[in-house]
């Protein structure tokens, strides 16, 4: 679940400032890799690793002037 919150402020009639917060993986959900298929392993059939390319919750903030 990704979310974006944005607010625009009018400074003058022609100049505006935009403040934005973006969140990736907002619920901090676990994205598991495939389960272990090694029968001799103590973690056989369990998902113990994160899927490659996924990470926990991340936030990104930005601001910009528009004229």
Secondary structure, 3 states (H helix, E strand, C coil): CCEEEEEEEECCCCCEEEEEEEEECCCCCCCECCCCCCCCCCCCCCCCCECCCCCCCEEEEEEEEEC
